[in-house]
Amino acid sequence: MASGDLWVFGYGSLIWHPGFDHVETVLATMPDHARSFCMRSIHHRGTVERPGLVLALDPHPGAACAGMAFRVDPGAHEETMETLRERELISSAYVEQVHEIALADGRRVAAVTYVIDRDHAQYCGGLPLTEQATIIARAQGDRGPNRDYLFNTADHLAALGIEDAELSWLARVVRAMEP
């Protein structure tokens, strides 16, 4: 890793809405973690009364999560970290970590990312896909309907050539549930 570089690994909404200045984007893979709708959203895509679901990196030895790596504008490191922490650490369900990721061009870099805290009350790993679909179809938070989050993520992953069978299935089922 070049000295002074700040990389951020995105696996969900950061892919389609990073919210910070970056000078390079590269497809990337993070080992030993899976993208999963394993976090109840009580802010952005749901409420305390009717939680939605958002994606998180869930530790799974042997798994690999494909996503996007962003190299942050060198003059924006501090501002970027403030923005990310405000966005991602809203309820402490995510833990900010640095992991080595593999970039599609063969480089390996250390990247900041946000991993679910399995001990947090919002963790809900292992929900059946049909239950996930029902929750996502009905929930809405301060950033809009939960289904829009799912659709945006699934559509952007597909456009990038990243196959995620569970997200594709969920998007198909939730679209069929729309009035």
C-alpha positions in Angstrom: 0.0 0.0 0.0 1.4 3.4 -0.9 2.0 5.5 2.1 -0.8 8.0 2.7 -3.4 6.2 0.7 -6.9 5.9 2.2 -9.1 3.2 0.7 -12.7 2.5 1.6 -14.4 -0.8 0.7 -18.1 -0.5 -0.3 -20.4 -3.5 -0.5 -23.9 -1.9 -0.4 -25.1 1.6 -0.7 -21.5 3.0 -0.7 -21.3 1.5 -4.2 -24.1 3.7 -5.6 -23.8 6.6 -3.2 -20.4 6.9 -1.7 -20.9 10.5 -0.4 -17.2 11.4 -0.4 -14.6 12.5 -3.0 -12.5 9.8 -4.4 -9.8 9.7 -7.1 -10.0 6.0 -8.1 -12.5 3.2 -8.0 -11.7 -0.5 -8.5 -13.7 -3.7 -8.2 -12.5 -5.5 -5.1 -13.0 -8.5 -2.9 -12.9 -8.8 0.8 -12.1 -12.3 2.1 -13.8 -14.1 5.0 -17.0 -11.9 5.0 -20.4 -12.1 3.3 -22.7 -9.3 2.2 -26.0 -10.0 4.1 -29.2 -8.3 5.1 -28.3 -9.0 8.7 -28.9 -5.6 10.3 -32.2 -4.2 11.3 -32.5 -0.6 10.2 -34.3 1.7 12.7 -33.1 4.9 11.1 -32.4 5.2 7.3 -34.6 2.3 6.0 -37.0 1.6 8.8 -38.2 2.8 12.2 -38.0 1.4 15.8 -41.7 0.4 15.4 -41.1 -1.2 12.0 -37.5 -1.9 11.3 -36.2 -2.5 7.8 -33.1 -4.4 6.8 -29.8 -3.1 5.5 -26.7 -4.9 4.3 -23.7 -5.5 6.5 -20.5 -7.4 6.2 -21.0 -10.5 8.3 -17.8 -12.5 9.2 -17.8 -15.9 7.5 -14.5 -17.8 7.1 -14.0 -18.9 3.6 -16.5 -16.5 2.1 -15.6 -13.6 -0.1 -17.6 -10.4 -0.7 -17.2 -8.6 -4.0 -17.7 -4.9 -4.0 -16.0 -1.6 -4.9 -12.8 0.0 -3.5 -12.5 3.8 -3.4 -9.2 5.6 -3.1 -10.0 8.8 -1.3 -8.8 12.2 -2.5 -5.6 12.8 -0.6 -6.8 16.1 0.7 -10.1 14.7 1.9 -9.0 11.9 4.3 -10.2 13.6 7.5 -13.5 14.9 6.0 -14.2 11.5 4.5 -13.7 9.6 7.8 -16.0 12.1 9.5 -18.7 11.7 6.8 -18.4 7.9 6.9 -18.6 7.7 10.7 -21.6 10.0 10.8 -23.3 7.8 8.2 -22.2 4.3 9.2 -21.9 4.5 13.0 -25.3 6.1 13.6 -26.4 3.3 16.0 -23.1 1.5 16.8 -24.3 -1.7 15.0 -21.3 -1.5 12.6 -17.7 -1.7 13.8 -15.2 0.4 11.8 -12.4 -2.0 10.8 -9.4 -2.0 8.4 -9.0 -5.2 6.3 -6.8 -6.2 3.4 -8.8 -6.5 0.2 -7.8 -7.7 -3.2 -8.3 -5.3 -6.1 -9.4 -6.6 -9.5 -6.1 -5.4 -11.0 -4.1 -7.6 -8.7 -3.1 -5.0 -6.0 -3.8 -5.7 -2.3 -4.6 -2.7 -0.1 -5.8 -2.0 3.4 -9.3 -0.5 3.4 -11.6 0.9 5.9 -14.9 -0.9 6.0 -17.9 -1.4 8.3 -18.6 -4.9 9.7 -21.7 -5.9 11.7 -21.3 -6.3 15.5 -23.0 -9.7 16.0 -23.6 -8.8 19.7 -25.6 -5.7 18.8 -29.4 -5.7 19.2 -29.8 -4.8 15.5 -28.0 -8.0 14.3 -30.4 -10.4 12.8 -28.3 -12.8 10.8 -29.8 -16.0 9.4 -33.3 -14.7 8.7 -35.0 -16.8 5.9 -35.0 -15.0 2.5 -38.8 -15.0 2.4 -38.9 -13.1 5.8 -36.2 -10.7 4.5 -38.4 -10.0 1.4 -41.5 -9.3 3.5 -39.6 -6.9 5.8 -37.9 -5.1 2.9 -41.2 -4.7 0.9 -42.9 -3.0 3.9 -40.3 -0.9 5.7 -39.6 2.8 5.2 -37.2 5.1 7.0 -35.9 8.7 6.8 -34.1 7.9 3.6 -37.0 6.3 1.9 -38.5 2.9 1.2 -36.3 -0.1 2.1 -37.1 -1.7 -1.3 -35.4 1.3 -3.0 -32.2 0.5 -1.1 -32.4 -3.2 -2.2 -33.2 -2.3 -5.8 -30.4 0.3 -6.1 -27.9 -2.1 -4.6 -29.0 -5.1 -6.8 -29.1 -3.0 -10.0 -25.6 -1.5 -9.4 -24.1 -4.8 -8.5 -25.5 -6.3 -11.7 -24.2 -3.3 -13.8 -20.7 -3.9 -12.3 -20.9 -7.6 -13.2 -21.0 -8.6 -9.5 -23.2 -11.7 -9.1 -25.1 -11.9 -5.8 -27.7 -14.6 -6.1 -29.5 -13.7 -2.8 -29.8 -10.0 -3.6 -31.0 -10.9 -7.2 -33.7 -13.2 -5.7 -34.7 -10.7 -3.1 -35.0 -7.9 -5.7 -37.1 -10.2 -8.0 -39.5 -11.2 -5.2 -39.8 -7.7 -3.7 -40.6 -6.2 -7.1 -43.4 -8.8 -7.5 -44.8 -7.7 -4.2 -45.2 -4.0 -5.3 -48.8 -2.9 -5.8 
